[in-house]
Amino acid sequence: MTVRLFRNVSLVTPVDHGKPSAGERQRDVVRHSPGAMLVADGLIVAAGAERDVLTRAREFRVDMEVDGGGRCCVPGFVDPHTHACFAKTRESEFSLRLSGVPYLEILKQGGGILSSVRAVRSATDDELFAVTRANAMRALASGTTTMEMKSGYGLDTASELRMLAVIDRVRRETPLDVAITFMGAHAVPEEFRGSPDAYVDLLVQAMIPAAADQGLAGYCDVFCEEGVFSVAQSRRILEAGKKAGLRPRVHADEVHDTGGAALAAEVGAVSAEHLLAAGDAGLDAMARAGVVANLLPATAYSLRKPYARARFMIERGLPVAVATDCNPGSCYCESMPFVFGLSVMQMGLTVEEALTAATLNAAYAIALAGRVGSLEPGKQADFLLLDGETPAAIAYHAGGSVVDEVYKLGERVATRGACC
């Protein structure tokens, strides 16, 4: 057994109550300064006031002691929504959006998601892996220790399964924990243009069963939006996923209030994503059902859209998580510190609420809160040492990262923006 002691830190962590933190509980964090953590074989044995942890450490033979120099120690970021598996960026579309062309119009013209589909289908497995791994390692260097990745740029059975296999390879060959989502319902592919119901038939009858049989994905997601998949089509896809053992997630009400939030509540989704246009009734239904609101402020920033109503959601008792939405089109961003800053400065979250949103609630949004998301006994020793004394430094230092060191299972895996 390898035992490590991390001491002389300002320890700040959300408190896990066994369910996503909602309402006032989203601010429920504990602080210990000086604080410490005792870690055995990558798991936290004790975390809290330094004097208490040092007392507990006497029961063990400590192999290594790390002095944190008084720096703030927080859980590693959990990024619960990314499309980081892709083959090629789409800078040209960025210029189109800047000139005023709406995103859904770009999609209608064969750009957007469909452009990435053509790139993925023509890329080799190694080319796709190289881009995806690079995205993941940049995220790790900026403090993300757990992330979700979706398929969705294949849109046929073989290509979607290939994407899931590449994401699994990233999971196996990097330090990150990676949750895998099947999202064959990301768009209607060009070969089914004009017959979306036929593509839904293919998803339900062939693609979802094949993804479930592959055994890599844990979730099924769908883009429920005007011009993509209707509520009825989305319901059919998600119910087929549930039948195959894939937990539902929903891209809901990003551009229009189509009823996606209410659908997420109806099908028992673990999370609903975006929610920029979600109405009060749908959000209240999510709160009653315990669905995590997974907000993506960097996407609103990139698309120059109004931000999701995070303050309203918290006041209505809806647990809020935040994520990067890292993708090659609408949001090329792998930085959770940037998302943290936007959450505080643009969505009105307090620093404590943003910390919970970027760690514990984000872990609940991908059903991994039993392992990650807070610095408590029994969980993984995934944590960050910051260049600052409080988590406020993450938002305060605009345009730069205050993540000094990144630890995964008690091992240092990155320092000052570079992976070890």
N, C-alpha and C positions, 0 to 999 in steps of 0.2 A: 504494500500500500504506500502510495506517495502522498505525503501530507505537506501542504504549503500554508503559510501564514501571511496574510496581507494586512498590514497594520498602518496606523497613522494616516488614515484617509477620512474624508468627510463623506460618510456613507449616506446616500439618499436613495430610497427605493419605495415603489408602490407596495401596498399591502394586499395580498391575495385573500379574498373572502370566499373563494370557491366558486365564484361566478364573475362575469364582467362587471367592472366598477361603473356604476351609473349615478347620475345626480351628484349630490354632495360627496359621495364616496369616491368620485373620480379625482378628488383632491386629496384623498387619503394616502399620504406618504409619511414615512418615518425618516428621521434624521439622527445620525450619531456622529458627533465630532468631539474628540477623536473616535473613529470607528475602526472596525477590523472584521476580517472574514477568515475562517478556518476552512480549508478545502482539502478533501481526501479523495483521491482518484477522480478528480474533476467535478465532484459534487460538494455543495456547501454543507458543512457540518454545523457551523455556527456563524452568525452575522449579527452585529450590533455594536454596543458600546465596547470600546477597546479593552477596558478592564475585565469585562465579562468574558470576552472571547479569549483573552490571554489566560484566564483561569481555566477555561475549557481546554486550551491547548496543552496544558500540563498533562493531560491524559494521553497524549500522543507523542511520538518521536517526530518532530518537525524536520522535514528534509530541506526546506527552503523558506526563508523569511524575506518579504519584500516590504520596504518602507515606502509608503505612497507619498511622502513629503507633504502631507496635508491636502493633497488634491482631492477634488470631488470624485466620488466613485458611484456610478449609476449602472443599472442593468444594460447589457448590450441591446442595441435597437433591434426590434422585430419588425420587418417590412412585410406586411401581410397581403400585398397586392402588387405584383409586377408582371410585365410581359417581357422579361429580360432575355428570353430565348428568341433571338431573331438573327437574320443573316446580314442585314444591310441597313444603314441609317437612311433617313429620308429628309435631308436638308432642304431639298427643293420645295417640299410641301410647306416648310416653315415660312419660306418667302411668300408662297401663295396665301397662307393664312394672314401674314402681315399685310398683304394687299387687300384683305377683306373677303376672301373666298371662304365660305363656311365649311367646317370639317365634313358635314354630311354631304355637301356638294362635291367635295374632293373624292369622297367614297363613291358617289354615283358615277363619277367620271373614270372609275377604275383605279383611282389612287388609294391613299389611306391603307387600310388593312390589306386590301387586295394587292397593292404593290409589294407589301411584305410577304404575302403568300407566294407570289411569283419568285421572289428572292430565295425563300426557304426551299421551295420545290426544286430549284436549280442548284442549291448549295450541296456540297458533300457533308457527310456526318462530321468529319473533322473540322471543316470550315465553320459549320454551325456551332460546334462545341467551342471552338477558339473564341468566337465572338461572345458567346454566352458566358464562358468562364471569365473572360476579361471584364464583363459587366459585373459579375458576382464578386470578383476580387477588388474592384474599385469600391463596391458597396461595403465589403469587409473592411477595407482601409479607412472608410469614413465612419465606421462604428456599427455596421449591421452584422449581427452574429447569427441571425435566423431570418430567412426570407421565403416567401412564396413565389413560385414561378408557374406560369400557365403555358399550355400549348395554345393553338389558335391561329397560327400563321401557316397551317398546312391545309386544312379544310378538305382533306380527303383522308380516308382511313389510314393508308400507308404513311402519309406525311405527318399526320397527327401522332401516330404511334412512334414515329422516328423522333419527333420533338420530345415526347415524353421520355424516351430512352436517353436523349442527349441531356435533358434536365437531370435525370437520375445519375448520369455520369458526373455532372457537376456536383451533385450531392455526395457522390462517393469519392471524388478526387479533389475536393476543397475542404477547408475546415468548417464551412457553413452547414447548419441544419437547413434543409430545403423541403418545404411542403409543396407537393405537386398537384396541380389542378388541370383537368381536361377541359378545354374550351373550344371544342369543335364548332360550337355555336357562337363564334366571334363575328361572323359575317356570312352572307350567302355568297358562295364562290361564283366566279364568272360563268362556269359551265352550267350553273343552275339559275342564272339570271332570268327572271320572269316566271320561275316555278319554285318559289321558296318552300312551299309545302312538300315538294318532292325531296328537297334537301333535308327538311325536318324528318321525313320518313327514313332517309338514309342514316341520319344521326341516331334515331331511336332504334332502328332495326339492326344496324351494323356497327356504326362507329362507337357508340357508348358501350355495347357489350364487348367489343374488341378492346377498348381501353380498360374496362374493368377486368377482363381476362388477363391482360398484360400485368396487372397487379402493382403498378407504380403510382397511379394517381389516387388521391383520396377524396377529390372534390370534382363536381361538375358545375361549370359556370355558363352563363348565357348573357348575351348583350340584348337586353330587353329595351328596345328603343324604336321610335318611328323610323321606318325605312330599313330596319334590321330584322328583329324578331318581335312579333306581337306578344301580348300577354298570354293569349291562348297557346301560341306556338311555344313560348318560353315555359309555360306550365307543363306542357307535354314533354319537353326535353328534360326538365328538372325531375319530373316524376319518373321518367325512364332511368335517369341517373340514380335516383334513390332506390329504385327496384334493383339496380345493378350493384348497389352498395357504395355509391359515390354521394357524399354529402353535398347538398345544394348551396350555391352562392349565386348572387345576381348582380350584374351590372344594371343598376336601376336608376331611371329618371335622371340621366346625365344631361340631356338636352331638353327633353319635354317631360311633363308629368304624365306618364303613360299608365301608371298604376303598378310600376315595378316594385316600389317599396311595399305596397300591400301584398303583392305576390310573394315577396320574400318572407313576409310574416305567415302567409297562408301555407307555404310549403315547408316551413320550419328551417329556413336557411340559416347557416351559421353566421353569415354576414351579408349585407347589401352594400354595394360599392358606388361611389360617386355621389349620388343624391343631390346634385346641384339644383334640380328642379322639383324635388319631391315635395308634395303637399302635406299639410298638417295631418290629414286622416291617415295617410300611408305611414308617416313617421310614428304616429300614436299606435298604429297596429304593430309596427316593429317593436316599440317599447314594451307593449303587452306580451309579445312573443319572445322577448329576450334576444332579438337579432342585433348583432353589433353593427353600428353605422361606421363603415370603413370609408373615411374621407380622404380625398386626394388633392390637397391644395396646390401642389406643383402643377397639376393638370389645368386647374382653373387659371393659374398664373400663366402657363404656356399658351392657353387658348384665349387669354384675356377675357375670362368669364367672371361673373360674380361668384364669390366663394360660397361653399355650402354653409348652411345656418347652424354651425356647430354650437354656438351659445344657446340657441333655441332648443336644439336637440338635448343638450345636457340638462337644461331646465325642465324638459319634459320627461326626464328619466331614461333617456336613451343612451346606452353605453357607446362612447365614441372612440374609435381607433383612427390612426392616420398611417398613410403609406405613400410610397413614391409614385406608383403607377409607371415605373421605368419601362419605356417602350420607344420604338424608333420614330414614332410619328407625333402624337399629341403631347408627349412628355418625356423627353430624353434626359432623365435625371435619376441617378442612383443614390443621391445624398439624403439620408434621413436627417442630418443636422439642418439642411435647408428646409425640409418639410417641417421640422420642429419650429424653426423660426417663423415660417409662414403661419403655422397654427397659432402662435402667440400674437404675431403682429397683424395678421389679416383676418383670422377667424375668431379672435377674442378669447382664446383659451388662456387660463392662467398657466404659469410655468408648471405647476403641479399637475394640472389636467393634461397638459401636453406631454409630460413625462409618462403618465399612465397611458395615454393614447398611443405613444410610440413604443411602449414596452409591454405592459401587462394586458391591456385591452387588445393590443395587436396580436398578442399570443393567443388570446381567446378567439380572435377572428379566424385563426387557423387551427384551433383546437390543440394547441401545444402549451397551454398555460400550466399544465402539470409539470413541465420540464423547464420552461424559460419564462422570462417576462418580469421577474422580481428576484431580489437577492434574499432568499429565505432558505432555511435548512431543507435539504432534500432536492433542491433544484440545482441545475447546472451552474457552474461558476463561470457564467458568461457575463463579462462586465467591462466597463470603460473607465479609464482614468482621464480626467479632463484637466485642461489648462485653466483652472478656475476653482473656486471654492463651493459653488452651487450650480445646479442645472441651468440657472438663468444665463450662465455664460454661453450656452449653446445658441440662444437667440440673440444675446447681447453682441457677440462677435459676428456681425453681419458680413457675409461674403468670404468667411474663412472657417476652417474647422478647428474646434478646441479639443478634439479627440487626440490626446497624447499617446495613449496605449490601448490596444484592444486585446482582451483575453477571452479565449474560448476553452471551456472545461479547465480553467485555471492555467492554461498555457498562453503565453503572449504570442499573438499571431500577426499583429501589425503595430507599427509605431509611427506617429507623425505622418500619416497619410501613405505609408508604404507597408506592404505586407512583408512579414518576416520570411 
